Amino acid sequence: MQIAIGTMPAYLARPAGDAPRPAVIVLQEIFGVNAEVKRIADLLASAGYVALAINYYHRTHPELNEPYTQEGLQTGFAAAGATSRETLRADVAAAATWLDEQAFVQTGHIATWGFCFGGSVAFVTATLPQIKAAVAFYGGSIASPFPNGEPEGLADAPAIVAPLLLAFGAKDTYITPEHVARIEAALVAAGKIFHVVVYPEKDHAFFRDSQEALGDPDVADAWKRVRAFLHETIG
């Protein structure tokens, strides 16, 4: 279901029935709120969560939906470069507030799940008190500067208040083992609650276009871990 939170478009997916459920804010890849992002939202709804995929490009690229090509990547980076920590936190906070106001959401039971640039957004918005858990899949700006030139997400590690689940592929050339090691060290030093999983045979975006039913053991494991983490943290 397409909705709008103020001027921010979003895609809403809900489980059947009207009983209040925990909610997950889905944070898009760099390419926009496309069919893949909506698939993730629908996947969460199938597991019993209200899912809200927000378009945090709405200020400059409200209709962005780019293909997985080099040209699409360049356009996506331009859109991501027009965001900032301030706007990203404002948009995630607005989405959380909207969810808490809905009768079909359990108030105070809200997490995020982000992919690629959205994984980095999940990391830096885990500083918001409304967010009770954050899942970041292959967030490229956690240990590298943001597209707009702001410091890497790790600069915000001391301010994080939510438990984290971070997933990476060992064959990802964008996020090296050294990056992952720095992330772990920084979170340990900051005293944060986190889990890191690295899949030895997986590249960047390993969860894209994936279905547990396809039988990929790593994808199945990642989805199982997400469900277990969400159940533990938001219900």
N, C-alpha and C positions, 0 to 999 in steps of 0.2 A: 504494500500500500504506500503510495507516495503522499507525503505530508509536508508541511513547512513549520519550522519553529522560528517564528519571527520572519526574517528574510532568508533563513537557512533551509534549503531543501533537505529532505531525509526520506529514507525508505524504512518502513515499519513492517516487521514480521512478528506475528503473535501465535502462540499455541492455541489450540482449540479451547473454548470455554472462557468464562469471565472471572475465574478465580485469580487473585493477585499472584503474580510470578516475579521472581528475580529478573533483572534486566541486564543486557549487555549492549554497550555502545560500540558499534563496529566502525573501525577507522580504516579508511580506504588505502589501497596502494596509491602510488603516485599518479595513476592513470585516471582516477575519478571514480564516482559511484557507478560502476558498470555492472554487467551481468554477473561477474565473478563475486563482487562485493555483495550483491543481492543474494547470491547462492549461499554465501556464508551466513547471512542473516536468516535465510530460510532454514539452513542447517541447525542453527541455534534454536529456532522456534520448534523444530522437530524434536529437540532434546528438552523442551519445556521452558525455554527462556524467551522473554520478550527481547527482540533485537531491533536496534535502531541504528541504521547506517547513515551517518551525517555527512554532508558535503561541506567540508571546511574550506573549500575553494570559493565559496559563494560570493565573497566580496569582489573577486576579480574574474573568476572562471565558473559561473554558476551552472553552465551546461556541459562542463568538461566530461568527456567520455572517449578516451583515446585508445587506439589499438595497441597491442603489444609489439610495437615496432620501434626502430631507432627514432623516427620522427615523433611517434607518440611519447617516447621517453623524454625527448627534448621539450615537448610542450608540457608534459607533466612536471618536469623540473622547473620550468618557468612558473607554473602555477604554485608549486610548493615554495618557490623562492619568494612569492608574494605573501606568504603567511609568516607569522612570527609566533614565538612562544605566547605572547600576550593574546593574539587572536585565537590561537589553538586552545589555550586554557579557557578563554571566554566561551568558545563554541562548545567544548566538552562540558563545561559547567552549565551552560544553558540547556544542553541536551539532558543532563542529569536532573536538573530542576524540572524540566518538562515531564520526564519519566516519573519522578516522585509525585507529581500532581495527578497522575492517571490512576483510576480505580483498579486497573488491571495490572498494576506494578506494585510489588512489595516495597514500601517506602524504605529507603536506606540500604537496599540490596542491589547495588549497581556496580558493574565491572566494565572494563574496556577490553577489546581484542583488536589489535592493529597489525597490519601487514606492510612490510617494506617501509616506506615513509610513515605509514600509519603505525607501524611498530615503534618508531621513534616518538611519534605523538603520544602513544600509550605510555611510554616511559616518562616523558616530561609532564604529562597530565596526571600521573600517579601522585603528584604533589597536592592534588585537590582533595579536600576532606570528604567530598561526596563520593569519591571513587574508592571502593572497598577492596578492589583487586584489579590487577592489570596484566594482560597477556600480550607479549610483544613477539611476533614472529619476524625474524630477520630484519630487525630495525637498523637501517644503515647509518643513521645519524646518532645512534647512541654513543658510539666511540669515534665519530667523525663529525666535522662541523655540519650544521644545518644548511640546506640549500640557500638560505638568505644570508649566510655568513655568520650567523650566531654560533656561539660555542657548542661543542658536542653535548649530547644529552647528559653525559656523566657529570657535567657541571652542576646539574640539579639533583644529583644522587643524595646529598645530605638532607634535602627537603622532602624526599619521597615518604609518603605515609601509608601506602598500600602494599601488600604482598605482591611479588612479581613472579610470573612464569615467562621465561625467555627461551626461545627455540631458534636454533641456527642449523645450517647445513655446512659440513666441514669442507665441501667443495665450492663454497661460495667465494668468489674472487673479490667481491665487494666488502665482505666482512671476514677477515682473516682470523686464524687461531689466536694471533696476538691481540686482535681487537677483543675477542671473547675473553681472553685471560685478563685484559685490563678491566673489562666490565665486571667480572667476578671479583677482582681485587678491590675495585672501588666500592662495590656494594658490601663486601665484607668489612672494609675499613669504616664505612658509614653505619654499620650495624643494622643493615636492612634484612628483611625476610624475603628470600628469593630462591627460585629453582632455575637452573640452567640445564638444558638438554641440547646436545649436539649430535646430529645424525651423520655418521661418517660418509655415507654414500650420497648425500643429498646436496644439491646446489641451492642457489637463491630461489626464492618463490616456490619451494617444493610443495606447498599446500595448494597452489593455484590449480584450478580445474580438476581437483582431486575428489575422489569419493571413497569413503571407507570400503564400500562394496567392491571396489576394483581389486582389492586384495594386496595393496602395497603395505607391507608391514610397518614401515616408518610412518606413513600417513595415518594408518590405523592407530599406531601408538601415540602420535601427536594429538589426534582427536580424543583419544581416551584420556590423555593427560589433561587436556583442556577441560573436559567434562569433570574429571575428578577435582581439579583445582577450583573450578567454579562452584562445585558442590560444597567443597570445604570452606570457601570464603564467603559466598553470597547465598548458598542454599540450593 
